[in-house]
Amino acid sequence: MVNILISGIFGHMGRNVLELAQADAQIACAAGVDLKEGELCGVPVYDSFDKVTQKIDAVIDFSSAANLDNLLAFAKKSGCALVLCATGYTSDQLAKIGEAAKTIPLFKTANLSVGVNLLQKLVKQAAETLGEAFDVEIIERHHNLKKDAPSGTAFMLAESVNEAFGGAKEYVYGRQGMVGARKSAEVGIHAVRGGTIVGEHEVMFAGEDEIVTLSHSARSKKVFAAGALKAAKFMCGKPAGKYDMQDVLA
Ligand SMILES: NC(=O)c1ccc[n+]([C@@H]2O[C@H](COP(=O)([O-])OP(=O)(O)OC[C@H]3O[C@@H](n4cnc5c(N)ncnc54)[C@H](O)[C@@H]3O)[C@@H](O)[C@H]2O)c1
């Protein structure tokens, strides 16, 4: 049995994780943490990690990048694994995450879906095969409540493209005005927001007279919740280190 704590439990993702967790015989949701105290489907919810007394094997976080310090402090103190699923971390925070992974088992991914993690591999392969002759543009679409842009997944896909070019690519976010001709080193990244779109990512390789498009569309938040639980089970009892979805799926 894996005892989890859901951070951001009152949010859209937190509720989806709780619903799947309560239907999973291998998982027990021992507690939640959010901005307000309360209770959800029989699970006690605290407004601070300091109030958690239950034994926790893994924390699944779907709160906010702003909550990072509290999460790291709790994981260090309690010895549990940390499954970081929120997006929008600054480069300083990413450095802190890397440092913390030296002492705690820490999982982080911008996208928990199996499909997107396959897409990541396919995008790298396509970039290696198509090379400089194809211009790469990434278009992501999300619901109108999403706070960060572009999505963490769009960055993740851009990094996969960039790896294929030895880090020589330069990211350009949207375009406006007299920007001049496109440079071949550019990877364009575009964020579309509207309605209830769960999450769509498209990577377009535009060459001379032909276009290759690789894309993924999430139809419900359940794919991410299922990925988070899979990651929590995988992380339980792991030694300190930094893990991602590719480790879980390997
Ligand atoms: N990695 C993935 O695959 C994936 C998938 C979906 C969403 N996300 C990310 O997960 C995060 C949450 O998404 P959501 O749609 O559930 O958002 P949401 O706004 O519906 O929920 C966030 C919840 O966290 C709580 N919260 C915010 N700041 C907090 C803090 N400092 N301490 C404690 N609780 C806090 C809020 O009160 C809210 O209940 C976002 O960063 C989003 O981009 C990641």
The ligand as a Tripos MOL2 file, in Angstrom:
@<TRIPOS>MOLECULE
LIG
   44    48     1     0     0
SMALL
NO_CHARGES

@<TRIPOS>ATOM
      1 N1          2.4470   17.7170  -15.3110 N.am      1 LIG1
      2 C1          1.2500   17.5580  -15.9020 C.2       1 LIG1
      3 O1          1.0340   16.6150  -16.6970 O.2       1 LIG1
      4 C2          0.1430   18.5120  -15.5950 C.ar      1 LIG1
      5 C3         -1.1720   18.2670  -16.0200 C.ar      1 LIG1
      6 C4         -2.1740   19.1650  -15.6530 C.ar      1 LIG1
      7 C5         -1.8740   20.2750  -14.8790 C.ar      1 LIG1
      8 N2         -0.5850   20.4940  -14.4910 N.ar      1 LIG1
      9 C6         -0.2240   21.6260  -13.6240 C.3       1 LIG1
     10 O2         -0.7450   21.3870  -12.3280 O.3       1 LIG1
     11 C7         -1.0020   22.6300  -11.6870 C.3       1 LIG1
     12 C8         -2.4330   22.6340  -11.1500 C.3       1 LIG1
     13 O3         -3.3600   22.5680  -12.2070 O.3       1 LIG1
     14 P1         -4.9480   22.6500  -11.9200 P.3       1 LIG1
     15 O4         -5.5880   22.7470  -13.2650 O.co2     1 LIG1
     16 O5         -5.3710   21.5770  -10.9980 O.co2     1 LIG1
     17 O6         -5.0310   24.0900  -11.1870 O.3       1 LIG1
     18 P2         -6.1130   24.5800  -10.1190 P.3       1 LIG1
     19 O7         -5.9360   26.0660  -10.0500 O.co2     1 LIG1
     20 O8         -7.4610   24.0370  -10.4600 O.co2     1 LIG1
     21 O9         -5.6680   23.9050   -8.7310 O.3       1 LIG1
     22 C9         -4.5570   24.3310   -7.9610 C.3       1 LIG1
     23 C10        -4.8910   24.0390   -6.4960 C.3       1 LIG1
     24 O10        -3.7020   24.2830   -5.7370 O.3       1 LIG1
     25 C11        -4.0120   25.1370   -4.6360 C.3       1 LIG1
     26 N3         -2.8290   25.9540   -4.3500 N.ar      1 LIG1
     27 C12        -2.3090   26.9720   -5.0750 C.ar      1 LIG1
     28 N4         -1.2220   27.4870   -4.4840 N.ar      1 LIG1
     29 C13        -1.0340   26.7500   -3.3460 C.ar      1 LIG1
     30 C14        -0.0680   26.7840   -2.3050 C.ar      1 LIG1
     31 N5          0.9170   27.7100   -2.3120 N.pl3     1 LIG1
     32 N6         -0.1830   25.8910   -1.3020 N.ar      1 LIG1
     33 C15        -1.1690   24.9580   -1.2970 C.ar      1 LIG1
     34 N7         -2.1280   24.8770   -2.2580 N.ar      1 LIG1
     35 C16        -2.0530   25.7790   -3.2630 C.ar      1 LIG1
     36 C17        -5.2000   25.9790   -5.0940 C.3       1 LIG1
     37 O11        -5.9530   26.4670   -3.9840 O.3       1 LIG1
     38 C18        -5.9820   24.9570   -5.9250 C.3       1 LIG1
     39 O12        -6.8820   24.2080   -5.1150 O.3       1 LIG1
     40 C19        -0.6950   23.7100  -12.7210 C.3       1 LIG1
     41 O13         0.6330   24.1640  -12.5020 O.3       1 LIG1
     42 C20        -0.7950   22.9780  -14.0420 C.3       1 LIG1
     43 O14        -0.0460   23.5590  -15.0870 O.3       1 LIG1
     44 C21         0.4270   19.6440  -14.8260 C.ar      1 LIG1
@<TRIPOS>BOND
     1     1     2 1
     2     2     3 2
     3     2     4 1
     4     4     5 ar
     5     4    44 ar
     6     5     6 ar
     7     6     7 ar
     8     7     8 ar
     9     8     9 1
    10     8    44 ar
    11     9    10 1
    12     9    42 1
    13    10    11 1
    14    11    12 1
    15    11    40 1
    16    12    13 1
    17    13    14 1
    18    14    15 2
    19    14    16 1
    20    14    17 1
    21    17    18 1
    22    18    19 2
    23    18    20 1
    24    18    21 1
    25    21    22 1
    26    22    23 1
    27    23    24 1
    28    23    38 1
    29    24    25 1
    30    25    26 1
    31    25    36 1
    32    26    27 ar
    33    26    35 ar
    34    27    28 ar
    35    28    29 ar
    36    29    30 ar
    37    29    35 ar
    38    30    31 1
    39    30    32 ar
    40    32    33 ar
    41    33    34 ar
    42    34    35 ar
    43    36    37 1
    44    36    38 1
    45    38    39 1
    46    40    41 1
    47    40    42 1
    48    42    43 1
@<TRIPOS>SUBSTRUCTURE
     1 LIG1         1 GROUP 0 **** ****
